[in-house]
Amino acid sequence: MKDANPNAGHRMRLRTRLIESGGDGLLDHELIEYLLMLAIPRIDTKPLAKRLLTEFGGIAGLLTADAEALRRVDGMGDAGIAALKIAQAAALRLLRAEVAGKPVLSNWQALLDYLRADMAHHPIERVRVLHLNTRNMLIRDEKISEGSIDEAAVHVREVIRRAIDLSSASLILVHNHPSGDPSPSRADIDLTRGIIEAGKRLNIAVHDHIIIGTQGHSSLRAMGLI
């Protein structure tokens, strides 16, 4: 009698290694293979997993890829896309939990880990503002602009108005460089200084402007630019 699922033995071995090792015993393509297997149970998902990792440059690029880009890969449908997006959402919530409930300035590495996971591989420039209270606790993390691949429109007055609405004591500006190079541009520096000056009049401090890229991050404060 023909085996109804010729991949059953392989999948069982993957499952056993996953449970026993907590994931450390699986290679990147095996993690993705198993994840896709749960969503697409009737096919061998190993070739698809390897193809996806090659297409998007690894797990980080794959999990942060948008749905339309994933759909263009042969073999990917809504079930597979949803599986990858739920893995991304779970990872981001885990990292965000390390940031929430603690003073941000004394938990800087956790903040950078969260921002890198969320923004480093995003193909479009995205700007967000972290609003803090007087204890430097995060009260709101808001995306304020998403632009073309090399620019995003941000208006100083809108940033400050939102800070007033939220009773923010201070801000941290964050954006990504899709090029991968986190070096600040002249426009990045000028925008930051404009927001700092506008905030001073209302007692709203700007702690930093962090730029995230696949090659690392830059802090305008650490670079002495603000």
C-alpha positions as CSV (number, residue, x, y, z in Angstrom):
1,M,0.0,0.0,0.0
2,K,1.4,3.4,-1.0
3,D,2.2,5.7,1.9
4,A,-0.4,8.5,2.0
5,N,2.3,11.0,3.0
6,P,5.8,10.1,1.8
7,N,7.2,13.1,3.8
8,A,5.7,11.9,7.1
9,G,9.0,10.3,8.4
10,H,11.1,13.4,7.6
11,R,8.5,15.7,9.2
12,M,8.4,13.6,12.3
13,R,12.2,13.8,12.6
14,L,12.0,17.6,12.2
15,R,9.3,17.8,14.9
16,T,11.3,15.7,17.3
17,R,14.4,17.9,16.8
18,L,12.4,21.0,17.2
19,I,10.8,19.9,20.4
20,E,14.0,18.5,21.9
21,S,16.3,21.4,20.9
22,G,13.9,24.4,21.1
23,G,14.8,25.3,17.5
24,D,18.6,25.3,17.9
25,G,18.8,21.9,16.3
26,L,17.2,23.1,13.0
27,L,18.9,24.9,10.2
28,D,17.2,28.1,8.8
29,H,15.7,26.3,5.9
30,E,14.3,23.6,8.2
31,L,12.6,26.1,10.4
32,I,10.9,27.7,7.4
33,E,10.2,24.3,6.0
34,Y,8.4,23.2,9.1
35,L,6.5,26.4,9.5
36,L,5.3,26.2,5.9
37,M,4.5,22.5,6.4
38,L,1.9,23.4,9.0
39,A,0.2,25.7,6.5
40,I,0.7,23.7,3.4
41,P,0.6,20.1,4.6
42,R,0.3,18.2,1.4
43,I,3.5,19.2,-0.3
44,D,7.3,18.9,0.3
45,T,8.0,22.4,1.6
46,K,11.8,22.1,1.7
47,P,12.4,23.3,-1.9
48,L,10.1,26.2,-1.3
49,A,11.8,27.1,2.0
50,K,15.2,27.2,0.4
51,R,13.9,29.2,-2.5
52,L,12.3,31.8,-0.2
53,L,15.5,32.2,1.9
54,T,17.6,32.7,-1.3
55,E,15.1,35.2,-2.8
56,F,14.9,37.3,0.4
57,G,18.5,36.9,1.7
58,G,17.8,34.9,4.8
59,I,15.2,34.6,7.6
60,A,15.2,38.3,8.6
61,G,14.5,39.5,5.0
62,L,11.9,36.7,4.5
63,L,9.9,37.4,7.6
64,T,9.8,41.1,6.9
65,A,8.9,40.8,3.2
66,D,5.5,42.2,2.3
67,A,2.7,39.9,1.2
68,E,2.8,40.9,-2.5
69,A,6.6,40.2,-2.7
70,L,6.0,36.7,-1.1
71,R,3.1,36.0,-3.4
72,R,5.3,36.5,-6.5
73,V,7.3,33.4,-5.4
74,D,6.0,30.3,-7.1
75,G,4.3,28.0,-4.6
76,M,3.3,30.8,-2.1
77,G,-0.3,31.4,-1.5
78,D,-2.3,33.0,1.3
79,A,-1.8,30.0,3.7
80,G,2.0,30.2,3.4
81,I,2.1,34.0,3.6
82,A,-0.1,33.9,6.7
83,A,2.3,31.4,8.4
84,L,5.3,33.7,7.8
85,K,3.4,36.8,8.9
86,I,2.3,35.1,12.2
87,A,5.9,34.1,12.9
88,Q,7.0,37.7,12.3
89,A,4.2,39.1,14.5
90,A,5.1,36.7,17.3
91,A,8.8,37.6,17.1
92,L,8.1,41.4,17.1
93,R,5.7,41.1,20.1
94,L,8.3,39.1,22.0
95,L,10.9,41.8,21.3
96,R,8.4,44.6,22.0
97,A,7.6,43.1,25.4
98,E,11.3,43.6,26.3
99,V,10.9,47.3,25.7
100,A,7.4,47.9,27.2
101,G,7.2,48.4,30.9
102,K,10.8,49.5,31.4
103,P,12.5,53.0,31.1
104,V,13.6,53.1,27.4
105,L,16.9,54.9,28.1
106,S,18.1,52.2,30.5
107,N,16.9,49.4,28.2
108,W,18.5,50.7,25.0
109,Q,19.8,47.4,23.5
110,A,16.3,45.9,23.8
111,L,14.9,48.9,21.9
112,L,17.6,48.5,19.1
113,D,16.8,44.8,18.8
114,Y,13.1,45.5,18.4
115,L,13.7,48.3,15.8
116,R,16.2,46.3,13.8
117,A,13.8,43.3,13.6
118,D,10.9,45.5,12.6
119,M,12.6,48.0,10.2
120,A,16.0,46.9,9.0
121,H,14.8,44.9,6.0
122,H,11.8,47.1,5.1
123,P,12.0,48.0,1.4
124,I,10.3,51.4,1.9
125,E,11.5,54.3,4.1
126,R,9.4,54.4,7.2
127,V,9.5,57.0,9.9
128,R,8.2,56.5,13.4
129,V,8.1,58.4,16.6
130,L,8.5,56.9,20.1
131,H,6.6,59.0,22.7
132,L,7.9,58.8,26.3
133,N,6.4,60.0,29.6
134,T,8.3,61.8,32.3
135,R,9.7,58.4,33.5
136,N,11.0,57.6,30.0
137,M,8.4,54.9,29.6
138,L,7.1,54.2,26.2
139,I,3.5,55.5,25.9
140,R,3.1,55.3,22.1
141,D,5.0,53.9,19.1
142,E,3.6,55.5,16.0
143,K,4.4,55.3,12.3
144,I,4.1,58.8,11.0
145,S,5.3,58.5,7.4
146,E,6.0,55.9,4.7
147,G,7.5,57.2,1.6
148,S,9.3,56.2,-1.5
149,I,12.4,54.1,-1.4
150,D,14.6,57.1,-0.6
151,E,12.4,59.7,1.2
152,A,9.5,60.1,3.5
153,A,7.7,63.3,4.2
154,V,7.8,64.4,7.8
155,H,6.5,67.8,9.0
156,V,7.9,69.3,12.3
157,R,4.6,70.8,13.3
158,E,2.7,67.5,13.0
159,V,5.3,65.7,15.2
160,I,5.0,68.3,17.9
161,R,1.2,68.5,17.7
162,R,1.0,64.8,18.2
163,A,3.4,65.0,21.2
164,I,1.1,67.6,22.7
165,D,-2.0,65.5,22.1
166,L,-0.3,62.5,23.9
167,S,1.2,64.7,26.7
168,S,4.7,63.3,25.7
169,A,7.6,64.5,27.8
170,S,10.2,63.4,25.2
171,L,10.6,61.7,21.9
172,I,12.9,59.3,20.0
173,L,12.8,59.6,16.2
174,V,13.4,56.5,14.2
175,H,13.6,55.7,10.5
176,N,15.1,53.1,8.2
177,H,17.4,53.4,5.2
178,P,16.3,50.8,2.6
179,S,19.8,51.1,1.1
180,G,21.1,49.3,4.1
181,D,23.6,52.1,5.0
182,P,22.4,53.8,8.3
183,S,24.6,56.9,7.8
184,P,22.5,60.0,8.4
185,S,21.9,62.4,5.5
186,R,21.9,66.2,5.7
187,A,18.1,66.1,5.6
188,D,18.0,63.6,8.5
189,I,20.1,66.0,10.6
190,D,18.2,69.1,9.6
191,L,14.9,67.5,10.3
192,T,16.0,66.3,13.8
193,R,17.4,69.8,14.7
194,G,14.1,71.3,13.6
195,I,12.1,69.1,15.8
196,I,14.4,69.7,18.7
197,E,14.1,73.4,18.4
198,A,10.3,73.3,18.1
199,G,10.1,70.9,21.1
200,K,12.2,73.2,23.3
201,R,9.6,75.9,23.3
202,L,7.1,73.4,24.8
203,N,9.4,71.5,27.1
204,I,9.4,68.4,24.8
205,A,12.8,66.8,24.6
206,V,14.2,64.8,21.7
207,H,16.5,62.1,23.1
208,D,17.8,60.8,19.8
209,H,17.2,60.0,16.2
210,I,18.0,56.4,15.3
211,I,18.6,55.3,11.8
212,I,18.2,51.6,11.1
213,G,19.7,49.7,8.1
214,T,20.7,46.2,7.3
215,Q,24.4,47.2,7.9
216,G,23.6,48.4,11.5
217,H,22.3,51.5,13.1
218,S,23.3,55.1,13.7
219,S,22.5,57.4,16.6
220,L,22.6,61.1,15.9
221,R,23.1,61.7,19.6
222,A,26.1,59.3,19.8
223,M,27.6,60.8,16.7
224,G,27.5,64.3,18.3
225,L,25.2,65.6,15.6
226,I,22.4,66.8,18.0
